[in-house]
Amino acid sequence: MAIELLGGRLLAPTFGSSIYVWGAIITVFMLALSLGYLAGGRLSVHAPSVRRLGLILLVAAASVSPLLMFAEGILDAVAQRVPDPRFGSLLGASLLFFVPTFFSGMVSPYAVRLLVQDRSSSGRHAGQLYFASTFGSAAGTLLTSFYLVLIMEVNHILLVMLLISGCIGILAWFGGRRGHA
């Protein structure tokens, strides 16, 4: 959610902050998440491991890197080729956010698979994971929109998020070597 909010800040200088721009951002995030959920669920069927979950987190973190380096150039190029803010913002949001959001979407269903040891507890584990995920999204949204944007630049906030996800991925990768990998 924090990256979605920051997406509005990234697209605003080029495309404005109209309902079209926010509609484009929300659409890209929802589509990427839905496909990521599907892919994460399918991947979790084949030899699930904490290490593979760590790898998914690392790929998600790495895929944010282009936002830090190329967002402005990408958006300027899109605006030149697609001047309509509706379709320009949709293409720009897709180019910037689809891949990182897709990989981020893979995390929850994959984590559910790792948590569930038997069918009788699957609902409880899924509920707990989605509670933590949604609560964290709400907290991240408030933290980002009420505080972080006041004290940090968008790229710095994205870098902090990249580093947090990367550190969790590294911990899962190396922690997954012990026990069942």
Buried (B, 14 or more C-beta within 10 A) or exposed (E): BBBBBBBBBBBBEBBEBEEBBBBBBBBBBEBBBEBBBBBBBEBBEEEBBBBBBBBBBBBBBBBBEBBEEEBEEBBEBBBEEBEEBBBBBBBBBBBBBBBBBBBBBBBBBBBBBBBBEEEEEBEEBBEEBEEEEEEEEEEBBEEBBEEBBEEBEBBEBBBEBBEEBBEBBBEBBEBBEEEEE
